[in-house]
Amino acid sequence: MNKTNLIIFFLCCIYMNSYSIENQNYSSEETSFYFFDKTFKQTTLNMETGEIFVRNGDFKILHDKYDNQQLVLTVDGNEEKYRFFEFDDWLILYKNNIPFFFGNKVSSRLLESLCFKPITATSFLKEGKKEYSSNKLSRWANLNYVWSEGVDGYGIGEKLFISEADLSKIYILPGYVSAERPDLYKKNSRPKTLRITTDTESFTVELKDKVEFQEIKFNNRNNKKIIIEILDVYKGDLYEDTCISSVLCRTWTSY
């Protein structure tokens, strides 16, 4: 192996064994996680008593066959496994489909910029008593509130409407994402191309076919409504239904 190939091989090894959360500190109001050199430190403040609890251990990241990421924390020989998403400056850790840690690596104050906004849709799927409506799509990345369009075919032309917008950006988690049923992501269709329309601008966005939150930015403030229209999809292996699991809404901030 010549010198050039050896350097490339060495750099690839570093890349393959490094994580995006490495050397990062994420904070919420009560808890912070610091990840360094495959170890972690978790600090938690008891808001009632003022006591601070600290624990240390090792961490690693695993990928399943569906390309889902799993954070494995090891403390005193005991493993804890969590589904997680790391995007922009955010880290979300899940127990089942519900976030138990939602932190930011810039400032915990930025949590105030995430907000719940009413989201309606031109249609939604009903299966017996279960409804896949858009009502709770923006509720803090809770994966129990998947939206599926409810028309025949792949939902081309179906729309989501975000009211009382005034948002700087949104983060879309495409597809049917479930901790218990990761196979549902590929079985159902996922949005590929979206048209985004506001009071002041209109543009198209190409989403990656990946289980991750994907950022869409807005250039102007004071938009009263944002429209998300499905133009094209990644077709599901089993179902035509096109799904979105979460739409995180972020307001404009001065910090």
N, C-alpha and C positions, 0 to 999 in steps of 0.2 A: 504494500500500500504506500503510494507516494505521499509527500508532505501535505499537498493540497487536499487529497481525499481523507487523510487522517484528521485534518482540521474540520472538514465538513462533517465527518462521522462524530467527532467530539461535540460539535455544536448541536447536532441532531440529538445526541444522547442527553445533553443538558435540557434541550427543549422538551423532549419526551418525558423527562422526569421532573419538570417544574410545573407549578400550578399557577393559575391566574390569581388566586388568593394569597399566594406566597408573599411574605413581607408586607402584608396589609393589615390594617386595624379597622374593624367595623363596629360602629356604636349605635345603640338605640338609647332610649331614655334610661333604662335600667341595667342593660347588659352590654358588654363589649367582648369581641373576640379578636385576638391578635394571633396571626399565623406566621411562623418563622421557622425555616429549615426543618420542615416536616413535623414541627411541634406546634402546639397551640396553648394559649392562655385565655381562660374565660373569667371575666370579672363581673359580678352581679351585685347590684345595690338593692338592699331591701328598703323600699321607699317608706315603710312604716317605722322601722326601728333604726334605720341609718346604718345597719351592719353591712359590711362588704364581704362577699364570699369569693374566693379565688380557687380555681382548679386548673391543673396543668396536665398535658398528655400529648400523645402523638396523633397525627392526622394523615389521611391519605384520601385520594379521590378515585373512585371506581366508575367504569362505564358499563352499562348493561348492553345487551344486543339491540336494544331500541335506541341507543345513544343517549340514554338518560344518565345524568351525573348523580353520584351518590357520595356524600361526605361521610367518612368513617372516622369517628373520634375514639381513641383508645385511652382509657383512664384506669390505672391499676389492673391492667390485663383484661378489662371489660370493654367490649366494643359497642358503640352506639352508631346507628346508621341513619342518615337523614338525606332525604331528597333536597336538592338545593339549586338555586339559580344565582349566578353572579353576572351582573350586567351594568353598564354605565358605572356608577359609583355605589351600586346597591348589592347587598347580599341577603337572600331570603332562605331560611332553613325551615323545613317542613316536618311535622309529625303527621303522617298520613297525608291528607290533602289540605291541611290547615297550617298556615305559617305560625311558628312559635318564636322566631327571631326575624326581625326586619331591621337591618342596619345599614348605615351609610359610612363610607370611609373618609368623607370630607368632614361632615359634622352631623351629629344626631339632630340638630335643628332642621336639617333638610327633610326630615320625616314630616314636618309641618307642611311641606310643599305638595305632598301626596294627598289626594282628596277623593271623596266619593262624589260622582256626578251621575245624574239620572241618564240611563241609556235605554233607548227604545229601538225597536226593529220593525222592518216591514213584515216579518213573519218569524215564527219559531216552531220548533218541532214538538209534537205531543205524542207520547207513547203511553197509552193507558192513563194513569193518574200522574205520570211524571211529565213535567214541562221543562223544556230546555230554553227558557226565556232569557232575555238580555238584562233583566231588571237589576241583577246583582253582579254584573260583569266587572265593575270597578271596585268591588269590595276587597281591598287589601290582598289581592292575589289569591283569594280562597278558591281552590280548584274544585269545590263542590258546586260551582255555579257556571257550568259550561253553557254557552249559547250554541244552538244549532239552528240554521235556517229551516223553514218548514215547507218549502215548495218542492214540486217535482224536479228532478234533475240535480244539478250541482250548485244551485243557488246563485247563478250568474245574474247580476243586477240587483240582488238583495242588499239592503242597506241597514246600517246602524246609525243612530242619531244621538249625539252627545249634547245635552242641553246645558245652559248656564256655563258655557265652556270657559273662556278666558284662560286657556292652557298654553304653556310653553312647549309641552311635548306630551306624547302618550307612549306607553310601552305595550305592545300587543304580544300575547302568547298564543300563537296560532295552533289549531288542531284540538283534538280531544286529549287532554293531558290528565292522567290519573295515576296516583301512586299505586293503587290496587290493581289497575288494569292498564299497564303501559302499552299493551298490544292495540288499544283503541286508537292510538295516534295514527298508525298506518292504516288501520281498517277503515277509518273515516277520512273524508276529504279535508284538505287544509287550504286556506286562502293563499294564493300565489301573487296575484296582482290586485292592488287596491287603488281606487280613485279616492283621494281625500279632498273634500270641498269645505271651505269655510266662508265667512262673510267677505273675505278679502283675497283669497287665493284658492287655486285648484291645481293638484298635481297627482301623479301616479307614483306608487311605491311597489317595489318588487320585494316580497318577503322570501327569506331563505326557508327551505324545508327542514327546519331544525326545531328541536324542543328547547326554545329559549325565548326570553323576552326581547322584542325587537323595537328599536326606538324610531319614532316619527316626530320630527321637529316642526314647529310652526314659526313663521317669521313675524307675525303681527299679533298685537294684543287685542283684547276686547272683542273677540269673536263670540257671538251669542250662541252659535250652533256649529258643530262639526259633523260632517256626513262621511261615513266610511262605506264605500260601495265595492262589492266583489266583482272583479272583472275577469279573473281567471283563477283556477285552482290546481292544486296537486291532487289528483284523483285518488280516492280511497281504494284499498285492496278489496274491500267487501261492501262498503256502504257509499252511497252518493252524498250523503249529508255532509255539508261543510260546516266546520265547527271553529269556534274561538273560545279559549279557556279563560282568558282574563284580558282586561284593558285597564292598565294603571294610568291614572290621570295625574299630571304634575302641573301645578300653577307656576306663575312667574314669581321669582323671589329676588331679593336684593342681596342675598348672601350665598 
